[in-house]
Amino acid sequence: MTTFVITVPGTFVSGITGSERSALERGLAPRHTDVSESEGVNLLTVNEDGTFSVRLEVEATDRYEAELDATKLVSAALRAAGIAESGAPLGPPAVTGIDNDL
């Protein structure tokens, strides 16, 4: 297995409240571990125009699986934070880091 750092972009259509942001960060925190923390990567970046990027780590056998898993994790965290899918559409994920112990 390989550890991938995946960036998932999106847009908060109507903005995000402080409590929603805190809930989202708490939901994603377990996916912000060794590789991303050692590189100083922010878990969640929200821009003034409502666009955002989530950077998280996933263990996967390949890039495709990693990107798919990351998108599912972000979608689930958004729902758990009370943010509807239509309120924060996601863009295509991208691999932004790889840590392979081979």
C-alpha positions as CSV (number, residue, x, y, z in Angstrom):
1,M,0.0,0.0,0.0
2,T,1.0,3.5,-0.7
3,T,0.2,6.7,1.3
4,F,-1.2,9.4,-1.0
5,V,-1.8,13.1,-0.2
6,I,-4.8,14.0,-2.2
7,T,-6.2,17.5,-2.8
8,V,-9.9,17.8,-3.3
9,P,-11.1,21.2,-4.4
10,G,-14.6,22.6,-4.1
11,T,-16.8,25.6,-3.6
12,F,-19.0,26.6,-0.7
13,V,-21.9,28.0,-2.7
14,S,-23.4,30.0,0.3
15,G,-20.3,30.2,2.4
16,I,-19.4,28.3,5.5
17,T,-20.1,29.1,9.2
18,G,-17.5,28.8,11.9
19,S,-19.3,25.8,13.4
20,E,-19.5,24.0,10.1
21,R,-15.8,24.6,9.4
22,S,-14.9,23.3,12.9
23,A,-17.1,20.2,12.4
24,L,-15.5,19.6,8.9
25,E,-12.0,19.9,10.2
26,R,-12.8,17.5,13.1
27,G,-14.2,15.0,10.7
28,L,-11.2,15.2,8.4
29,A,-8.5,15.4,11.2
30,P,-7.8,11.6,11.3
31,R,-6.7,11.9,7.6
32,H,-4.1,14.6,8.3
33,T,-1.1,12.6,9.6
34,D,2.6,12.0,9.1
35,V,3.2,13.0,5.5
36,S,1.0,16.1,5.4
37,E,1.9,17.3,8.9
38,S,5.6,16.9,8.3
39,E,5.3,18.9,5.1
40,G,3.3,21.7,6.8
41,V,0.3,21.0,4.6
42,N,-3.0,22.7,5.7
43,L,-5.9,20.3,6.0
44,L,-8.5,22.8,4.9
45,T,-8.0,26.0,3.0
46,V,-10.9,28.3,2.4
47,N,-10.5,31.3,0.1
48,E,-12.5,34.6,0.3
49,D,-14.5,33.6,-2.9
50,G,-15.8,30.4,-1.2
51,T,-13.5,28.1,-3.0
52,F,-11.7,25.5,-0.8
53,S,-9.2,22.8,-0.9
54,V,-9.0,19.8,1.4
55,R,-5.7,17.9,1.6
56,L,-5.8,14.5,3.2
57,E,-3.9,11.3,3.3
58,V,-5.3,7.9,2.1
59,E,-3.8,4.5,1.9
60,A,-4.4,2.9,-1.5
61,T,-2.9,0.6,-4.0
62,D,-3.0,3.1,-6.8
63,R,-3.7,6.7,-7.7
64,Y,-7.2,6.1,-9.0
65,E,-8.3,4.3,-5.7
66,A,-6.7,7.1,-3.7
67,E,-8.5,9.8,-5.5
68,L,-11.8,8.0,-5.3
69,D,-11.4,7.3,-1.5
70,A,-10.4,10.9,-0.9
71,T,-13.5,12.2,-2.6
72,K,-15.7,9.8,-0.6
73,L,-14.1,10.9,2.6
74,V,-14.5,14.6,1.9
75,S,-18.2,14.1,0.8
76,A,-18.9,12.2,4.0
77,A,-17.2,14.8,6.2
78,L,-19.2,17.6,4.5
79,R,-22.5,15.7,5.2
80,A,-21.5,15.0,8.8
81,A,-20.8,18.8,9.2
82,G,-24.3,19.5,8.0
83,I,-23.2,20.8,4.5
84,A,-25.4,19.5,1.7
85,E,-23.7,18.2,-1.5
86,S,-25.3,20.9,-3.5
87,G,-23.9,23.5,-1.0
88,A,-20.3,22.4,-1.6
89,P,-19.8,20.8,-5.0
90,L,-16.4,19.1,-5.4
91,G,-13.9,19.4,-8.2
92,P,-11.6,16.6,-9.5
93,P,-9.1,15.4,-6.9
94,A,-5.4,15.5,-7.5
95,V,-2.4,13.6,-6.1
96,T,-0.2,16.1,-4.4
97,G,2.1,13.8,-2.5
98,I,3.2,10.1,-2.4
99,D,5.0,8.2,0.4
100,N,5.8,4.7,-0.7
101,D,7.8,2.4,1.7
102,L,8.9,0.1,-1.1
